[in-house]
Amino acid sequence: MTVLLFLVPISLVLLVLAIAAFAWAVRCGQFDDLDTPPLDLLGDDRAP
């Protein structure tokens, strides 16, 4: 039972860190263009 006294706060800290990382990624524009990057892999990059 005393293990829960350690696990619950640790899990809450990890949850807050995950939410902060997601908010940072949204603010930095990581999710602005979700369509173009997969199409870039299909393009042919031939040297002239």
N, C-alpha and C positions, 0 to 999 in steps of 0.2 A: 504493500500500500504506500510505503514511503517513496517508492520509485515514481509514482504518479506526481509527487511533489516536484520532481525534477523534469519529468517528461512533458507535463502540461505547459509550464512556462517556456521550455525549449521549443515546443511545437508552435506556441503563439509567436515567439520571436521569429521562427522560420517563416510563418505565415506573413508577418509584417514585412520581412525582407523580400518575400516573393511578390507581394503587392507593390512594394516600392520599386522593385526591378521592372515590373510590368508597367508601372506608371512612368518610369524613366524612359523605357523603350517607346512608349506612345508619345511622350513629349519630344523625343529626339527624332521622330518620324520614321521609325522602323516599320510601321504598318501602313504607310501612306500609299505605296504602290505594290499591290499584291499580285497583279496580273503580268507585268512585264518580266520580272526575273525568271520565271519558268520558261518563258518564250526565248529568252536570251541564250539558253543552253541549246536550243534547237537550231540556232543560226550557224551558218558556215563561215568560219574565219580563215579564209585562204590568203596567204601572203601574195602580194602582187609580183 
